[in-house]
Amino acid sequence: MGVFRAAAIQMRSGESPERNAVDLERLVREAALRGATYIQTPEMTGALIRDKQARAASFTSEENDIIVSTARTLAKELGVFLHIGSTAILRADGKLANRALLFGPDGGTLATYDKIHMFDVDLDNGESWRESAAYEPGTEAVVADLDGTKLGLAVCYDLRFPQLFRVEALAGAELLSVPAAFTRQTGEAHWHVLLRARAIENGAYVVAAAQGGLHEDGRETYGHSLIVDPWGRVIAEAAHDEPAVIVADIDPEQSLAARKKIPNLRNARDFTVNSGADAALLLRGAAS
């Protein structure tokens, strides 16, 4: 769709999906007023709930979810592409998915993506997370169409798995998404450098809407929502952890220009790894 304006919405989602839906509407309307036609919200827009029982009682199916219905209505009213970075959705099999949803200007669902990589870590400040204990991981990478611009979908911890973004770039994605709820410790260490790296490696814009601040369930997230251009330059940032809207213009031609200057997507080759074992491991290059 040529040059367009993207917005990343920074939130501090609490434990009530209803209250979060009110905040979502206010911030989406602000983004639209600032000219954004693609608007992204962070991971777990609907609610951040650490207690297992409370979490299970709070979430529902996609058809009955207040964040989904609010987003669908807003996308149609405002005539925008509205990307819910993720929210917890109860699947038909009774398991939870950490699901991203993309709505078109007519309010229809253009794409969904279930987070593939689960955040199962023990940090040295005592934080311990086992996302796989609550959510069923996805199995499929997704590239969606924004009226001619290709958008690659991902969520938070996916950022640390560059092969996902490479596959999406090879499928034509000029714009990559990383809605997130990064912890403060990991965000301070790695957020900026990883987002810029994914942009540089793939010659693509990256939009990363983040959760920020101290949440009702006691966790603390880093904030610092970013928009990065295909050359790795930060072109918009919420340089804090407060709720906010940031915007930047996206020119898909700049992605093509970056890939022409550094044609690493085209130049990749298959190779083997000699690990001393009897059989060598074949690694598939990006051009395969």
Secondary structure in CASP SS format (residue, H / E / C, confidence):
PFRMAT SS
TARGET T0000
AUTHOR 0000-0000-0000
METHOD secondary structure of the structure
MODEL  1
M C 1.00
G C 1.00
V C 1.00
F E 1.00
R E 1.00
A E 1.00
A E 1.00
A E 1.00
I E 1.00
Q E 1.00
M E 1.00
R C 1.00
S C 1.00
G C 1.00
E C 1.00
S C 1.00
P H 1.00
E H 1.00
R H 1.00
N H 1.00
A H 1.00
V H 1.00
D H 1.00
L H 1.00
E H 1.00
R H 1.00
L H 1.00
V H 1.00
R H 1.00
E H 1.00
A H 1.00
A H 1.00
L H 1.00
R C 1.00
G C 1.00
A C 1.00
T C 1.00
Y E 1.00
I E 1.00
Q E 1.00
T C 1.00
P C 1.00
E C 1.00
M C 1.00
T C 1.00
G C 1.00
A C 1.00
L C 1.00
I C 1.00
R C 1.00
D C 1.00
K H 1.00
Q H 1.00
A H 1.00
R H 1.00
A H 1.00
A H 1.00
S H 1.00
F C 1.00
T C 1.00
S C 1.00
E H 1.00
E H 1.00
N H 1.00
D C 1.00
I H 1.00
I H 1.00
V H 1.00
S H 1.00
T H 1.00
A H 1.00
R H 1.00
T H 1.00
L H 1.00
A H 1.00
K H 1.00
E H 1.00
L H 1.00
G C 1.00
V C 1.00
F E 1.00
L E 1.00
H E 1.00
I E 1.00
G E 1.00
S E 1.00
T E 1.00
A E 1.00
I E 1.00
L E 1.00
R C 1.00
A C 1.00
D C 1.00
G C 1.00
K C 1.00
L E 1.00
A E 1.00
N E 1.00
R E 1.00
A E 1.00
L E 1.00
L E 1.00
F E 1.00
G C 1.00
P C 1.00
D C 1.00
G C 1.00
G C 1.00
T E 1.00
L E 1.00
A E 1.00
T E 1.00
Y E 1.00
D E 1.00
K C 1.00
I C 1.00
H C 1.00
M C 1.00
F C 1.00
D E 1.00
V E 1.00
D E 1.00
L C 1.00
D C 1.00
N C 1.00
G C 1.00
E C 1.00
S E 1.00
W E 1.00
R E 1.00
E H 1.00
S H 1.00
A H 1.00
A C 1.00
Y E 1.00
E C 1.00
P C 1.00
G C 1.00
T C 1.00
E C 1.00
A C 1.00
V C 1.00
V E 1.00
A E 1.00
D E 1.00
L E 1.00
D C 1.00
G C 1.00
T E 1.00
K E 1.00
L E 1.00
G E 1.00
L C 1.00
A C 1.00
V C 1.00
C H 1.00
Y H 1.00
D H 1.00
L H 1.00
R H 1.00
F C 1.00
P H 1.00
Q H 1.00
L H 1.00
F H 1.00
R H 1.00
V H 1.00
E H 1.00
A H 1.00
L H 1.00
A C 1.00
G C 1.00
A C 1.00
E C 1.00
L E 1.00
L E 1.00
S E 1.00
V C 1.00
P C 1.00
A E 1.00
A C 1.00
F C 1.00
T E 1.00
R H 1.00
Q H 1.00
T H 1.00
G H 1.00
E H 1.00
A H 1.00
H H 1.00
W H 1.00
H H 1.00
V H 1.00
L H 1.00
L H 1.00
R H 1.00
A H 1.00
R H 1.00
A H 1.00
I H 1.00
E H 1.00
N H 1.00
G C 1.00
A C 1.00
Y E 1.00
V E 1.00
V E 1.00
A E 1.00
A C 1.00
A E 1.00
Q E 1.00
G E 1.00
G E 1.00
L E 1.00
H C 1.00
E C 1.00
D C 1.00
G C 1.00
R C 1.00
E E 1.00
T E 1.00
Y E 1.00
G C 1.00
H C 1.00
S C 1.00
L E 1.00
I E 1.00
V E 1.00
D C 1.00
P C 1.00
W C 1.00
G C 1.00
R C 1.00
V E 1.00
I E 1.00
A E 1.00
E E 1.00
A C 1.00
A C 1.00
H C 1.00
D C 1.00
E C 1.00
P C 1.00
A E 1.00
V E 1.00
I E 1.00
V E 1.00
A E 1.00
D E 1.00
I E 1.00
D C 1.00
P H 1.00
E H 1.00
Q H 1.00
S H 1.00
L H 1.00
A H 1.00
A H 1.00
R H 1.00
K H 1.00
K H 1.00
I C 1.00
P C 1.00
N H 1.00
L H 1.00
R H 1.00
N H 1.00
A C 1.00
R C 1.00
D C 1.00
F E 1.00
T E 1.00
V E 1.00
N C 1.00
S C 1.00
G C 1.00
A C 1.00
D C 1.00
A C 1.00
A C 1.00
L E 1.00
L E 1.00
L E 1.00
R C 1.00
G C 1.00
A C 1.00
A C 1.00
S C 1.00
END
